[in-house]
Amino acid sequence: MAKGCDLALGSYYIPPNANLTYIADLFGISDYHTLTPYNPAYPNPDSIPQGGRVNVYFPCRCLSLPRPPFSSYLAGSFPHKVASKETYTTIAGYFNNLTTEAWLAATNSYPTTNIPDTGTVNVTVNCSCGDPAVSQDYGLFLTYPLRDAETLASVATNNGFSSPSQLDLIKKYNPGMDGVTGRGIVYIPVKDIPKEATAL
């Protein structure tokens, strides 16, 4: 298991009536303007379209499950203060498929049926730091939840990986995801790292 990396990206589906202030707050980002370099399609951060996607940034760390066998995994962790009657299902829903109810239950110590109203749930979003055995050309990766008719190939093509050799590379980073439609998470290398990334 890799030790993690200082920077990973997540593709967040923009729900109705959401703005960057709300989205940034979910991921512990104090100034939503710092999302701009990772979202060149939205030069005006105060005007984002619902139904689109925005990339958020976070450190990708090596974490351990809270129960035996205490397996390790790579993820960003975002503390969420529980409100009355919230469940893992409702909390996962805020993150639009970047995490799931089952994964929150696995990565937190609270039983599914007994989450205290005053507790804090660590929302874990899986991430990738790459694999030198596959390629040493990429170190920044985008965690991308598939929706609707999306596939690994369509997302790869939309992110500039369209040649047969490039698609083969993407498949190596995502074993078992070739041919899957509209569900699950894929990891896409980021070709152009924003200059501002080195300052985060």
Summary of the structure (lengths in Angstrom):
residues: 200
radius of gyration: 16.8
end to end distance: 23.8
largest distance: 51.3
contacts: 557
relative contact order: 0.17
helix: 25%
strand: 26%
